[in-house]
Amino acid sequence: MEKTPTTESTEKTSGWRGSREVWLAAAREAFIDAGLDAVKIQPLASRLNLSRTSFYWFFKDRAALLDALLESWEDSNTGSLVAATEAYAETVTEAVLNVIGVFLEDGPFEPRLDLAVRGWAHRAQAVADRVHGADDTRLAAIRGMFERFGYDRNEADVRARTVYLTQIGYISMQVSEDLETRMIRIPGYVKTYTGHAPPQRELERFHARHGYTPPGDARLA
């Protein structure tokens, strides 16, 4: 049975035993950097300079840690994307900019984690099922966003797939773009995805949210 730390033990738990978040963060880092085989208790303990036994204060076993890793992936990636599709937007172009922003470097979506989980799915059917479920959830959320702005279901589905599969292609191909290159391309992507060019005011708000100043734009400097 997994132990649950009491309120009185919080300080000790976050000290010499570490914390659940610390162990999980180390597992994520190891998983992204070196793959599933790197997510083992003793190597993580050595990485954190903690005892192996302290791991069991937070997780029943390695399987519990791996399940927590998947839950963390679902929260950071699927959860953030769904939230973006539901965020306030006056126009469909602004809604799509909200979605695109999730995938920028300062956004909550973690491309390397997504890629690592998809690699894991080739080794485990249970993980593959969760990946397929996540893809379905993400596509449904984007499709629903287009439907809210008046696209019929079939067109919304195709546009949602265009948005999502393009981004998954970026991840799978491990495309690396600097922020300026990405920002220059974004208006074209928005027009392709929606059929409408984003107004300048929306682009300016989008740039400001992501700390980007277009070259030569004295207004935003």
N, C-alpha and C positions, 0 to 999 in steps of 0.2 A: 504494500500500500504506500502511495506517495505521501511523504510528509508535507504538512502545510505549516510554514513558519508562523508563530504567534506574533502579536503586536510587540510584545516585550523583546522578542528576539530579532526585530527588524534591523537594528544597528549591527548586531553580530552577523546576521545573514548577509548584509550588504558589504561586510568587511572580509573576514577571513574565508567565508564560504563563497564570496562573490554574490551574484544575484541571478535570478532566472533570465533577466534581460541580458546580463553580461555573458552568460553561457550561450544563449541563443544568438547573440551578435557574433560571438566567436565562431559558432557553427556556420552561420551565414557566410562569414568571411572565408572560412576554410572551404566551404562548399563552392563558392564562386571562384575562388583562386585555384583550387586543386581537385574539385570533383567530390562525389559522394564518399569515396573511400577515405577521404581526409577527415570526414566527420566521425571521429571516434573519440571515446571519452578520454583516454590517456593523453593523446596528442593535444586535445583541447585543454586539458588540465595543465600540461606543460606550457602551452601558449599563454595561458592566463596566470601561470605561477600559483596554481591552486592545487589542493589535494584531489585525487581521483574520487575519494569518498564524498567530498563536498558536492559533487555533481548530483548525487542521489537525494540531496535535500530538495532539489527542484524538479527532477525528472525520475520517473520510475526506472527507465532503462534507455538504451540508445533509440529504440523504436519510438518511444515517447518524444525524444528530442527531434527525430526526423519528422514526426507528425506535427510538432510545433513549428518546424521549419516550413512545412507546407502551408500551415495556417498563416504564418507570417507572410509568405509569398502571396497568398490569396488576399490578405488585408492590404498589403502595400501596393500590389499591382492591380488585381481585379477590383478591389474596393475603391482605389483612387480613380480608376477609369470610370466606374459606374457613377461615382460622386460627380465627376466632371460632366457627364452627360446630363445630370440632373441639376447642375448649377444654373443660376439665373442667367438668362440671355434674352435680349430683345429681338434678335434676329438669328436665323440659322447660321449665318456666317460667324456671328459672335459665339454661338454654341460650339461650332467646330473649332474655333480658336481655343475655347476652353479645353476641348479634348486634346488638341495638339499640344497645349501647354503642359499637360501631364507627362509627356514623353521627352520634354526638354531636359537638359542636364540638371536644372534646379528643381525639376518636378519630382513627384513622389513615386513614379513608376521606375522600377529598377531593371533596365534591359538585361544586364548580365545575370541577374537572378532568374529572370524569365528564361533566358537561354539555357542556364544550368538545369532548371527544372524540366525543360523540354528534353534535354539530354537524358536526364534521369528517367523520364517517361519511356524511353526506349528499352529500359532494363526492368521495368516493373509495371504490370498491367494496372495495378491499383492507382499508381501515379498517373499513368496515361489517361485513366478514366477521369481523374481530377483535372487534368489539363484540358481534356475535351469539354468537361463541364464548365471550366473557366472561360474557354473560348466561346461557348454557347452563351454564357451570361454576358460577356463583353459585347458580343455581336447583338444580342437582344437589346442591351442598353443603348447602343448607338442607333440601332434601327428605331427604337422607341423615340429617341431624340428627333430623328428626321420626321417621324410620323406626327409628332407634336407640332411641327412647323408645316404641316399640310401635305407632305409627300404621301402618295398611296403606298400600301404595304410592299408591293413588289419593287417599286422604285426605291423606297426606303431601305429595303433589304440589300439591293445592289449597291447603293451608295454606302451603306454601313460596311459592307464587305470591302469596298474600295478603300475606305478609310483604314479599316483594321488590318486587312491583309497587306496593305502598303507598309504599315508600321511594323508588322511582324516580319516583313521582308527586310526592313532596316535592321531589326534585331538579329535575324538569322544570318544575314550577310555581314553582321558586325560593322555596319557602315559608320564611319567616323566623320562628322562634319563640325567645323567650328561654328560658333553661334551666328556669326555674320552670314555665312553661307546658308545656314538653315533659315534664318530670318528672311533672306532675300527670296528664297523659294516658297515660303509659306503662303503668300497671297495667291500664287499659282495653284498650290495644292488646295486651298480653300475654294477657289473657283472651280477646280476639277471636281471636288467632292460635292459641292452644293449647286453648281450652275450659276453662282453669283460671285462677283468680286467683293471682297470685304471693304467697307468704307474706310477711309483714312482715319477717322476718329477711333474706330475699333482697333485698327492696327496700332495706333499711338497708345491706347490703353494697354494693349497686349504687350507692346515693347516695354512700357513702363513697369508692368508687373514682373517682367523677367530681366529687368536691369539692362536693357539694350538701348543704345543710342545709335540711330542710323548715321552713317558717315555724312558729315556736312550739315546735319540737322541742328542748327543753333537753338531751336526751340526746346530741344530735349537735352541739350548739353549741360 
